[in-house]
Amino acid sequence: MGNRRGWKVGLAILVLALAVPVGGSSGAGASSTQAPTEASPAPTEGAGTWKQVSAGYYHTCGIRTSGRLYCFGQDNRGQLGDGGATANSAVPVEVAGNATDWKSVSAGSAVTCAIKTTGQLFCWGWDQYGQVGNGPVTGDQTAPVQVGTATDWKSVSAGLGETVCGRRANKRIYCWGRDNNGQAGNGSTTFTDVTSPSAVGTNADWSSVSAGGYHVCGRRTNGRVYCWGDDQDGAVGDGGGVPGSDRSVPTQVSGNHADWTSASSGITHSCGRRSSGRLYCWGSDLSGAIGTGPPTDNTGVPAPVQVSGGATDWRAVFAGSYVTCATKVNGRLYCWGDDNDGQNGTGSLAASGRRSSPAQVAGGATDWKNATIGNLHACGLRSTSRLYCWGDGFFGQRGDGLSGQPGNTPQPTPVEVA
């Protein structure tokens, strides 16, 4: 993909272009004059009924305890999946079909994928690079489309780039969508986009996979972590990190450790947890997302995340767009990195626009189950089955009923989604 030192500016320009609805008026580009999007009718299930959530670039999706699937935020490419007009929604709208057997969902860059209890996989939204995964590109999809005929999908990860990866019961990983930096992991040197699931290597011992911006990381059952794709900023973690250093096959993260319990991919960085309870991150640190103190250009090998009061009691880590969040064993949630829009959730914006070490999310709750990070917003689920989001809400991706200019006001404190 070439040098991406202007990544955030370039990506912002791309997203502004994508935000223009076909045949309609401008979206993000007219933030100073756009009126709030009219809210769709609120769902009848109410608060405290969420069991899983995933934040995409400018949208969010979640599954309720009823097994129904809802999305909110930007819909310029059909990523909300409600089957209707591509209209943004600042409140949850149900995905077409009214199914009650949704098991897991992953929101990505204007595309969403979800697995049913039957093991079937469905995707919808933006399909320019084949990321819907249903074969030759035929245009964006506004309602769920089944990916192949397999009924043994175990997990799916729609990255904040344009690549989707999933794991099947045979413990093999499959990827599809954009492959401009080898992130499809199929060893190709031509970097041709993939329009249906393509196996990553020949290993059949993968336990998890996480798609990021233009790279992907996965953990194998032997406790080792491998990454592939764009390594310009060191996100693959093999000690590289120079322009043009793409990896089109899984490459083991430096250190040869076999005690990784998880791995998570952000846009230009990655993080993982080891059995010691310590967190490590690698890749771009321009926004402080590595969490090791004063930001550096990049870190091509895993570096330990630092936090006062102990660094061996982390439970899980979640990498996103220039931000990282993690839960501790005491149920508290911490975030760090880019905070210009309040996406660290600490109750106030960082004076410098970023935090380079973990800071606790506002409210003092001790029952956070997980967190998920989009581009400029983040969300978290608590053990009470209540869902909260914070950060930017221009397209309604916070789910708080606000969008347009009112929703664009940074929200640094978690607000509950109904």
N, C-alpha and C positions, 0 to 999 in steps of 0.2 A: 504493500500500500504506500510505501515511501515514507519520508519523514513526516511525523505527525506532531511536531512540537506545538503547532497551532490547533491541536485536537479539539479543545473545548469550543474555540471560535468556529472552526469548520463544522463541527457536529451541530452547533447551535444553528448555523446557517441552513444545514440540511434539514433539521427539524422544523425550522420556520417554513421552509418550502413545503414540507410534508403536511404542515398544519393547515394549508389552504384547501378547503373542501372543493371537490370537483364542481365547477360551475357556480361556486358560492363566493362569499366575501372572505377577506383574510381572517386568520385566527390570531396566533401569537403576535404577528406583525402589527396588529391594530390594537394592542393592549390598552392604549391610552383612551380609546373611544368605544371599545366594545362593551355592550351592555351585558349584564349577567345572563348566562344561559338559563332558560326557563327550566325549572326542576321538574323531572318526571315524578309521577306518583310514588310516594314512599312505599317500600315493601311492607307487607303485613306481618312479617315474622318478628320484627323489632330487634332491639339491642340484646346483647347477651346470647346470641344464637349462632355465633361464628365458630368454625372449627379449623379453618385454614385460610391463609391470605397470601397473595403475591403481588408485589408492586412492579408494574412495567414502566416504560419510559415516561409516559404521561397518562397512564391509566392504572387502575388497580382492580383485581378480581379476588373474590373470596367465596368459599363454600360454607353454607350454613349447616347447622346440626341436622336439618331436614334432608340434607343431600342435594339441595338446590344450589345453583351457581349464579352469582350476581357479579356485575362489573360496573365501574363508574370511572368518569374522566373523559379523555379524548377519544373520539370515535371516527376520526377522519378517514381511517382505513377499514372500518368495520370491526375494530378490535374489541368492542364491547359485546359483540356476538348476539345482539338482540334481534337480528334479522330485519330490522327496519332501516329507516334513513340513517345516514351516518351523522347523527346529532350527538354532541357531547352531553353528558349527564353528570350533574354534581351530586346525585344520590344514586344508590344501587339500583340497577335495572337487571331483570332476570335474563339470562342467556336463553336464546330461542329453544323451544322444545319442552320447557317446563319439566325436565327430567329430575328425578329425585335420587339418582344413583351416581352422582359425581363423587369421585374419591380424592382427587388432587388436581391443582391448577397451577400453571406457571405463566405469568404475564411477561412479555418481552418488549421488543422495540416495535410497537404497533401490531404485534401478533400475540395471540393467546393460544395456549394448548392445555388440554385437560384430559385426565384419564377417568374412566368410569369403573365402577366396581366389577364390571364384566371383563376388565382388562383391555378394553378398546380405547384407542387414542384418537382424539379429535383436535383440530386446530382451525383457527379462523383469523381474519384480518389481512394485513399486508402480505402480498405474495410476489413481490417483484423479483425476489431471488430464489423462489421455491420454498420459502420458509413454512408455508402451510403444509407442505409435504405430501400432497396428493397427486404428484406427477407433474407433467408439463404445466407451466404457468398459464392460467386462464384468467387471471385478474383477482382482485381482492375479494375476500369472502366475508359476508356479514353475518353468517350463521355457522355453527360447527360443521366441519367436513371431516369424515373419518380418514385417518392416515392408514392406508393399506387395509389388510384384513386380519392382522394379528390380534389376538385376544390375551396376550400375556405381557403387556406393558406394565412395568413396576414403577417407573418414575419418568418425569420429563422436566427439562430445563430450557426455557426460552430465554436466550441471552438478551442483554441490552444492546447488542449488535443486531445482526440479522441472521443468526444461526440458532438452530434448535437441536438439542441432543436428548436422547432418551435411553433408558436401560430396560431390557426385557428380562423375562424369567430365566433365560439361558445365561444371564450375567454378562451379556455382550452389550456394548454401547453402540448406538447408531446416531449419526448426525445428518442434518440436511439444511439447505438454505445457502447463505453466502459462504464462499470459500476463498476469498481474495487473499487470505494470509495462511491458508492451510488449516483453518480451524475446523474443517470437516473431518480432519484426522485420518483420511484415507490414503495418505502417502502420495497423492497426486502432486506433481510439480507444475501442472498447468493452471492450477487454481480455478477450476471450473465450478460454477455454482451447482449444487446438488438439489434436485427437486423431489426426491423421495428418500426415505431412510437408507443410509449407506453405512456399513459396518466400519467401526474404528479398529483397525488391526485385526488380529486373530485371537487375542486373549479373551477368555470366557470366565474371568474371575473379577469383574468389576463390581464394586459394592455401591458406588454413587458416581454422579456426574454433575458438573455445574458449568453452564455456558456463561461466558462473560461478554465483553465487548467484541473483540476479534481474537479471543483465545478461549480455551476450554480446559478445565482441570477435572481429574477423576481420581478416585481412590480405589485401589484394588484390595481384595480380601486379605492380602498379606500385609496390609498396613502401609503400603507404599503409595505415594502420590505422584501422578504424572500429569503434565500439562502439554498443550500443543496449540499452534496458531501463532499470532503475532507476538514477537518477543522484543520489539524495539525498546520497550520500557522495562524489560526484565520480568514481565508478568508470567512467563513460563517457569522462571525460578531455577534455571539450570546454570546460572552464572554468566549467561550471555548478556543481552540487553543492548544491542547496537542496531542502527537502522538496517533494515533488510534481513534481519535474523529471524526468519519465519521457521517454524517447526511443523511439518505436515504429518508427523507421526507422534504418538505419545512419547514424551521425554521426561525421564525421572527428575524430580526436583532435587536440587543439590543437598548433599548430606547423607544420602543412602539410608535414611531412617525408615524403620519398619513399624513405627508406633504412631502414625497419623490416625486420628479418629474421624477426621472430616476435612474437607477442602471446599472453599467457596471462591468463585471468580467474580471480580468486579469488572469495570470497563477496561482499566489499564493496570489493575493490580489484583493480587490473589491473597488469600489468607487460609490458614489451616490451624487445627488444634491437635496437639499431641497428647498422648496418654498421661503425661505429667501434669496436665491441666494448664499448660502454657499455650499462648497463642503466638503464631508467627505470621508475618505478612511479607510480601515481596512485590516488586514492580514499581510503578510511578508513585512518587511521594510528594509531588508538587502541591497537593492539597492537604498533606498531612495524614492521608488515609492509611499509611503503614503503621502509624502509632508509636514510633520509636523516639519521639522528641522533635527537635527542630527539623523541618522538612528538608530532604535532599532531593536531587534530581531523580534518581531511581535507585532501587536496591534489587540487584539481580539474583540474590540468594535470600532465603528466609531469614528474617530478623525478628527477634522477640519483641512483642508488644509490651510497653512499659506502663504501669499504673501504680500509684501509691497505694499502700495497704495490702500488697500481695499480688503476685502475678501467676499463681498456680491454681487458681480456683475458677477458671473460666469453664463454662459448660458448652457453649456453642458460639460460632462466629458467622457473620453474614456480610459479605462484601457487595458493594453496589457501585453507583456512579460517583467516584471520587470520595466515597464515604464508606466507613466500616462500622458495624454495630455488633455487639456481642453480649450474651447473657452470662451471669455468674451463677455459681451453684446456689447462691442465696436468693436467686430470682430477680436480682436487679439488672437493669439494662443500661448499657453504656454505648455511646457513639462518638466518632471522631472523624475529622476530615473536613471537606468543604461545608461551610455553614452559612453561606450568603443568603439562603432562603429558609434558614431555621431547620434544616434537615437533620441536625444533630439532636433536636428535640429537648434541649437542656433548659428551656424556659426563657432564654435570651440569646441573641445573636452574638457570635464570637466577634470581638472587636476587630480582629484582623481578617475576618471572613472565613477563618478555618481554625480547626483545633488539631494539634499534632500529638495529643495523647488522650486516652479515654476520659469522657466526662459523663456523669450519670444523667439519664433522661429524667426530665422533671416529673415530680409527683411522688417520688420515693417508693413506688410500688415494689413489692418483693415477689410478684407472681407472674412476671413476664415469661411466656413460653417461647417466643421467637420474635424475630424482626425481619423485615424485607425492605429493600431500598430500591427506589426507582431512579429517575434522573435528578430531580430536585425535591423529591418528597420521600418519606419513609412511613412505614406502618408497623404496628406490632400487635400481637394477640396475647391476651392475658388468660390465666387459668379459669377466669370467670366466664370465658367464651365471649368477652367483650373486645371489640376491635377499635383501635385508635390509629389515627394518622396525623402527620405533621409535615411542615415544610411548605412548598409552593402548592397553590391550588388553582392556578389560572384555568385549567381545563376541567376542574371539578374532581381531580384525582385524590383529594383528601376525603371526599364523600361527605362533606359537612353541609351540603346545600348551597355552597358559594362557588361561583366561577366567574370568568371574565376579570374585570379590574378588581372587584372586591375579593375574589378568591386569590388574586395575585399577591395580596399582602402576606408577607412571610409569617408563618405560624410556627413559632419555636416551641410550643407546648402541645403535647398530644391532645387531640380532640376526638371524641367518640363518634364512630360511624353507627348510624341507626340500623 
